[in-house]
Amino acid sequence: MMVLICGLLLMLIGIWAMLIKKNIIRIIIGFSILDTGTHLVIVAIGYVKHATAPIVDKAVNISQNAEGGIQVLGKVVDPVPSALVLTAIVIGLAVTALLLSFAVRLYKVGNSLNINDYEELKW
């Protein structure tokens, strides 16, 4: 529960930083904070208290049901949220690198990192 609250708090901080700040680097940092908060929320949702890894061994009780199929009696953690978070971390790193390269290019062209200095990019 605490991880979920921290993740939601980080998401709010990231959204606040992206909407309020005028410096492009701070906006990118806000995006990274939002991304990290999202990772924490996904992990918190997939967590099962007093559960084990989804590996069938002595830690997981196995029995057969009436139809002859194998049934896992012990609680196991769902591996899908963890796999999604690992994928999201890699994608977030690539997006952050792309945003930083855009920021470097904007600084070379406009000599400023203030988003209000780029009037020609507005609608």
C-alpha positions as CSV (number, residue, x, y, z in Angstrom):
1,M,0.0,0.0,0.0
2,M,2.8,2.4,0.8
3,V,4.5,1.7,-2.5
4,L,1.2,2.5,-4.3
5,I,0.9,5.8,-2.5
6,C,4.5,6.7,-3.2
7,G,4.0,5.8,-6.9
8,L,0.9,8.0,-7.1
9,L,2.7,10.8,-5.4
10,L,5.6,10.6,-7.8
11,M,3.1,10.6,-10.7
12,L,1.5,13.8,-9.4
13,I,4.9,15.5,-8.9
14,G,5.9,14.5,-12.4
15,I,2.7,15.9,-13.9
16,W,3.1,19.1,-11.9
17,A,6.7,19.5,-13.1
18,M,5.7,19.0,-16.7
19,L,2.8,21.5,-16.6
20,I,4.2,24.2,-14.4
21,K,8.0,24.4,-15.1
22,K,9.2,26.5,-18.1
23,N,12.7,25.0,-18.3
24,I,13.0,22.2,-20.8
25,I,15.4,20.1,-18.7
26,R,13.0,20.4,-15.7
27,I,10.1,19.2,-17.9
28,I,12.2,16.2,-19.0
29,I,13.0,15.5,-15.3
30,G,9.3,15.7,-14.6
31,F,8.6,13.2,-17.3
32,S,11.2,10.8,-15.8
33,I,9.6,11.2,-12.3
34,L,6.2,10.5,-13.8
35,D,7.6,7.4,-15.5
36,T,9.2,6.1,-12.3
37,G,5.9,6.7,-10.4
38,T,4.1,4.6,-13.1
39,H,6.6,1.8,-12.6
40,L,6.0,1.8,-8.9
41,V,2.2,1.7,-9.3
42,I,2.4,-1.2,-11.7
43,V,4.7,-3.2,-9.3
44,A,2.4,-2.3,-6.4
45,I,-0.7,-3.6,-8.3
46,G,1.1,-6.9,-9.1
47,Y,2.4,-7.5,-5.6
48,V,0.8,-10.4,-3.6
49,K,1.5,-10.5,0.1
50,H,3.2,-13.7,1.4
51,A,3.5,-15.1,-2.1
52,T,6.4,-16.7,-3.8
53,A,8.0,-16.5,-7.3
54,P,6.0,-18.3,-10.0
55,I,8.4,-21.2,-10.2
56,V,6.9,-24.6,-9.5
57,D,9.1,-26.3,-6.9
58,K,8.9,-27.2,-3.2
59,A,7.8,-23.7,-2.2
60,V,4.6,-24.1,-4.2
61,N,2.1,-26.8,-3.3
62,I,0.8,-28.7,-6.3
63,S,-2.2,-31.0,-6.4
64,Q,-4.4,-32.5,-9.1
65,N,-8.0,-31.6,-9.5
66,A,-10.9,-34.0,-10.3
67,E,-10.4,-33.5,-14.1
68,G,-6.7,-34.6,-13.8
69,G,-5.3,-31.1,-14.4
70,I,-2.6,-29.7,-12.2
71,Q,-3.6,-27.0,-9.8
72,V,-1.3,-24.7,-7.9
73,L,-2.5,-24.3,-4.3
74,G,0.1,-21.9,-3.0
75,K,0.0,-18.2,-3.8
76,V,2.4,-17.1,-6.6
77,V,3.2,-13.6,-7.8
78,D,2.0,-12.7,-11.3
79,P,5.2,-12.2,-13.4
80,V,3.4,-10.0,-16.1
81,P,3.6,-6.7,-14.2
82,S,7.3,-7.2,-13.5
83,A,7.9,-7.9,-17.2
84,L,5.9,-4.9,-18.2
85,V,7.9,-2.7,-15.8
86,L,11.2,-4.0,-17.2
87,T,10.1,-3.2,-20.7
88,A,8.8,0.2,-19.6
89,I,12.1,1.1,-18.0
90,V,14.0,0.4,-21.3
91,I,11.4,2.4,-23.3
92,G,11.5,5.3,-20.7
93,L,15.3,5.4,-20.9
94,A,15.1,5.7,-24.7
95,V,12.4,8.4,-24.6
96,T,14.4,10.4,-22.0
97,A,17.5,10.1,-24.2
98,L,15.5,11.3,-27.2
99,L,14.0,14.2,-25.2
100,L,17.5,15.3,-24.0
101,S,18.8,15.2,-27.6
102,F,15.9,17.5,-28.6
103,A,16.8,19.8,-25.7
104,V,20.4,19.9,-26.8
105,R,19.3,20.7,-30.4
106,L,16.9,23.4,-29.2
107,Y,19.7,25.0,-27.1
108,K,22.1,25.0,-30.0
109,V,19.5,26.7,-32.2
110,G,17.9,29.1,-29.8
111,N,20.6,29.5,-27.0
112,S,17.9,29.1,-24.4
113,L,16.1,26.3,-22.5
114,N,13.1,28.4,-21.5
115,I,10.1,27.1,-23.4
116,N,8.6,30.5,-23.7
117,D,11.5,31.6,-25.9
118,Y,10.4,29.4,-28.8
119,E,7.4,31.3,-30.1
120,E,7.7,29.9,-33.6
121,L,6.9,26.4,-32.4
122,K,3.5,27.5,-30.9
123,W,0.2,27.0,-32.7
